[in-house]
Amino acid sequence: MGKIDLTYYKNISNNNPIFLKKLMELFVNSTGKEVEDLCIATKNQDFKGMREMAHKLKTLFKSYNIQKITSDVLKIEEAGKNEIFNSDIELTINEVANEFEELRLEMKNLLAEFNSSPN
């Protein structure tokens, strides 16, 4: 079983295939830019940017019930709030970037399965 859980979105959309497809496409095509922005803000020690981007991504990843990356992004959000940057935060942001790439690939595969199944 994968890390991405679409249950929340299936429930709120009454399993609407058009909505779910658009949602998966947005995750694959747009979320990477937001993760990249978070990485840049963190590496530049832009604490306001860290806090804001992490908050946005935390909400997104939480909605998919993805525990590890949600926890890591929360850690970065807290570091931004407290204006902390250290080797632990640097390691965490690298983990977020790596984990997101795995999640993007998983969502891409889910989208391909979705597109190939009769809706």
C-alpha positions as CSV (number, residue, x, y, z in Angstrom):
1,M,0.0,0.0,0.0
2,G,1.2,3.5,-0.8
3,K,1.6,6.5,1.4
4,I,-1.0,8.6,-0.3
5,D,-4.6,8.3,1.0
6,L,-7.3,9.8,-1.2
7,T,-10.1,8.9,1.3
8,Y,-10.8,12.5,2.4
9,Y,-11.0,13.8,-1.1
10,K,-13.2,10.8,-2.3
11,N,-15.6,11.5,0.6
12,I,-15.9,15.3,0.1
13,S,-16.4,14.9,-3.7
14,N,-18.7,11.9,-3.5
15,N,-16.0,10.0,-5.5
16,N,-16.3,12.5,-8.4
17,P,-13.8,11.3,-11.0
18,I,-13.4,14.8,-12.6
19,F,-12.5,16.3,-9.2
20,L,-10.2,13.5,-8.3
21,K,-8.3,13.6,-11.6
22,K,-7.8,17.3,-11.3
23,L,-6.6,17.0,-7.7
24,M,-4.1,14.3,-8.7
25,E,-2.9,16.4,-11.6
26,L,-2.4,19.5,-9.4
27,F,-0.4,17.4,-6.9
28,V,1.9,16.0,-9.7
29,N,2.3,19.3,-11.6
30,S,2.1,22.1,-9.0
31,T,3.1,20.9,-5.5
32,G,6.7,20.4,-6.5
33,K,7.1,24.2,-7.0
34,E,5.8,24.8,-3.5
35,V,8.2,22.2,-2.1
36,E,11.0,23.8,-4.0
37,D,10.1,27.2,-2.6
38,L,10.1,25.7,0.9
39,C,13.6,24.3,0.3
40,I,14.9,27.6,-1.0
41,A,13.3,29.6,1.9
42,T,14.8,27.1,4.4
43,K,18.3,27.1,2.9
44,N,18.2,30.9,2.8
45,Q,17.1,31.0,6.4
46,D,14.0,33.0,5.3
47,F,12.0,32.3,8.4
48,K,8.8,33.9,7.3
49,G,8.9,32.0,4.0
50,M,9.7,28.8,5.9
51,R,6.7,29.3,8.2
52,E,4.3,30.3,5.5
53,M,5.2,27.6,2.9
54,A,5.5,24.9,5.5
55,H,2.1,25.7,6.9
56,K,0.5,25.5,3.4
57,L,2.2,22.2,2.7
58,K,1.5,20.8,6.1
59,T,-2.2,21.2,5.5
60,L,-2.0,19.7,2.0
61,F,0.0,16.6,3.1
62,K,-2.2,16.1,6.2
63,S,-5.3,16.0,3.9
64,Y,-3.7,13.0,2.2
65,N,-2.9,11.5,5.6
66,I,0.9,11.3,4.8
67,Q,2.4,11.1,8.3
68,K,6.2,11.4,7.8
69,I,6.3,14.4,5.5
70,T,3.5,16.1,7.5
71,S,5.6,15.7,10.6
72,D,8.8,17.0,8.9
73,V,7.0,20.0,7.4
74,L,5.6,20.8,10.8
75,K,9.1,20.7,12.2
76,I,10.2,23.2,9.6
77,E,7.2,25.4,10.3
78,E,8.1,25.5,14.0
79,A,11.7,26.3,13.1
80,G,10.5,29.2,11.0
81,K,8.3,30.5,13.8
82,N,11.2,30.3,16.3
83,E,13.8,31.5,13.7
84,I,15.9,28.4,14.1
85,F,18.2,27.0,11.4
86,N,20.7,24.2,12.2
87,S,22.0,20.9,10.8
88,D,18.8,19.1,12.0
89,I,16.6,21.5,10.0
90,E,18.9,21.2,7.0
91,L,18.6,17.4,7.2
92,T,14.8,17.6,7.6
93,I,14.4,19.8,4.5
94,N,16.5,17.4,2.5
95,E,14.2,14.6,3.7
96,V,11.2,16.6,2.7
97,A,12.5,17.1,-0.8
98,N,13.4,13.4,-1.2
99,E,10.1,12.2,0.3
100,F,8.1,14.5,-2.0
101,E,9.8,13.1,-5.1
102,E,8.6,9.6,-3.9
103,L,5.1,10.9,-3.3
104,R,5.0,12.7,-6.7
105,L,5.9,9.4,-8.4
106,E,3.3,7.5,-6.4
107,M,0.6,10.1,-7.3
108,K,1.7,10.0,-10.9
109,N,1.2,6.2,-10.8
110,L,-2.2,6.6,-9.2
111,L,-3.2,9.1,-11.9
112,A,-2.1,6.7,-14.6
113,E,-4.1,3.9,-13.0
114,F,-7.1,6.3,-12.7
115,N,-6.8,7.3,-16.4
116,S,-6.7,3.8,-17.6
117,S,-9.7,2.6,-15.6
118,P,-13.3,3.0,-16.7
119,N,-14.7,5.9,-14.6
